Amino acid sequence: MNLPAIRAIYRFEMARTFRTITQSIASPVLSTSLYFVVFGAAIGSRMGAIDGVSYGAFIIPGLIMLTLLNESISNASFGIYLPKWSGTIYELLSAPVSFVEVVVGYVGAAATKSVMLGVLILVTARFFVPYEIAHPVWMVCFLLLTAVTFSLFGFIIGLWADDFQKLQVIPLMIVTPLTFLGGAFYSINMLPPVWQKITLFNPVVYLISGFRWSFYGVADVNVGISVTAILGFLALCLASVWWIFRTGWKLKA
């Protein structure tokens, strides 16, 4: 394992984040804080508890997951697309660095940024609504697994994209709607029976449900299924990245 190469890629990506800290860190935290103000403090005070949890506290895991998914994808996709766009990716591919080290460097940096955002949002939420974390170890596991998995997914999107517009197609047109419809702001048990069954085809439901369970001990679906779903998607992303570097798809063209 070429640790200096991994460190160089990782430090370069993290340095880019801190050069644009307003865009990378402050803006997502501020946007999520507005959700807490509107849905947590204003609307939440007029709504009843859901599964014994106040509405303001109930939406915290969903809002963190909403930011985590989008930022993980955006950070990783933009990080690998820039070398493709500028042509420096050929220098990287010809260097004595394996694809594993490239992926660890880029995905590790993207996941680190996402985890930082998740922690900052968690701290910020304390100023608006009180909450407890019933299973802190599981909460950290879900946070890390989601950040790594969707950073890998974003890495694949960055390799697939041919222009800057394509980088935003999947996050905006697919991931964000699935998150809003995946129980970020409500329990799927509140839906009519038919829609409850349809919602179970939404993979984001399992992520939000498992993450919410780690906070309050309540879940819309079995926690074991949530863990299996995210591990399965992680394995699929790893297999896709291996195939891309093995075949040179979107790399050698």
Rosetta blueprint (number, residue, H / E / L):
1 M L
2 N L
3 L H
4 P H
5 A H
6 I H
7 R H
8 A H
9 I H
10 Y H
11 R H
12 F H
13 E H
14 M H
15 A H
16 R H
17 T H
18 F H
19 R H
20 T L
21 I H
22 T H
23 Q H
24 S H
25 I H
26 A H
27 S H
28 P H
29 V H
30 L H
31 S H
32 T H
33 S H
34 L H
35 Y H
36 F H
37 V H
38 V H
39 F H
40 G H
41 A H
42 A H
43 I H
44 G H
45 S H
46 R H
47 M L
48 G L
49 A L
50 I E
51 D L
52 G L
53 V E
54 S L
55 Y H
56 G H
57 A H
58 F H
59 I L
60 I H
61 P H
62 G H
63 L H
64 I H
65 M H
66 L H
67 T H
68 L H
69 L H
70 N H
71 E H
72 S H
73 I H
74 S H
75 N H
76 A H
77 S H
78 F H
79 G H
80 I H
81 Y H
82 L H
83 P H
84 K H
85 W H
86 S H
87 G L
88 T L
89 I H
90 Y H
91 E H
92 L H
93 L H
94 S H
95 A L
96 P L
97 V L
98 S L
99 F H
100 V H
101 E H
102 V H
103 V H
104 V H
105 G H
106 Y H
107 V H
108 G H
109 A H
110 A H
111 A H
112 T H
113 K H
114 S H
115 V H
116 M H
117 L H
118 G H
119 V H
120 L H
121 I H
122 L H
123 V H
124 T H
125 A H
126 R L
127 F L
128 F L
129 V L
130 P L
131 Y L
132 E L
133 I L
134 A L
135 H L
136 P H
137 V H
138 W H
139 M H
140 V H
141 C H
142 F H
143 L H
144 L H
145 L H
146 T H
147 A H
148 V H
149 T H
150 F H
151 S H
152 L H
153 F H
154 G H
155 F H
156 I H
157 I H
158 G H
159 L H
160 W H
161 A L
162 D L
163 D L
164 F L
165 Q L
166 K H
167 L H
168 Q H
169 V H
170 I H
171 P H
172 L H
173 M H
174 I H
175 V H
176 T H
177 P H
178 L H
179 T H
180 F H
181 L L
182 G L
183 G L
184 A L
185 F L
186 Y L
187 S L
188 I H
189 N H
190 M H
191 L L
192 P L
193 P H
194 V H
195 W H
196 Q H
197 K H
198 I H
199 T H
200 L L
201 F L
202 N L
203 P H
204 V H
205 V H
206 Y H
207 L H
208 I H
209 S H
210 G H
211 F H
212 R H
213 W H
214 S H
215 F H
216 Y H
217 G L
218 V L
219 A L
220 D L
221 V L
222 N L
223 V H
224 G H
225 I H
226 S H
227 V H
228 T H
229 A H
230 I H
231 L H
232 G H
233 F H
234 L H
235 A H
236 L H
237 C H
238 L H
239 A H
240 S H
241 V H
242 W H
243 W H
244 I H
245 F H
246 R H
247 T H
248 G L
249 W L
250 K L
251 L L
252 K L
253 A L
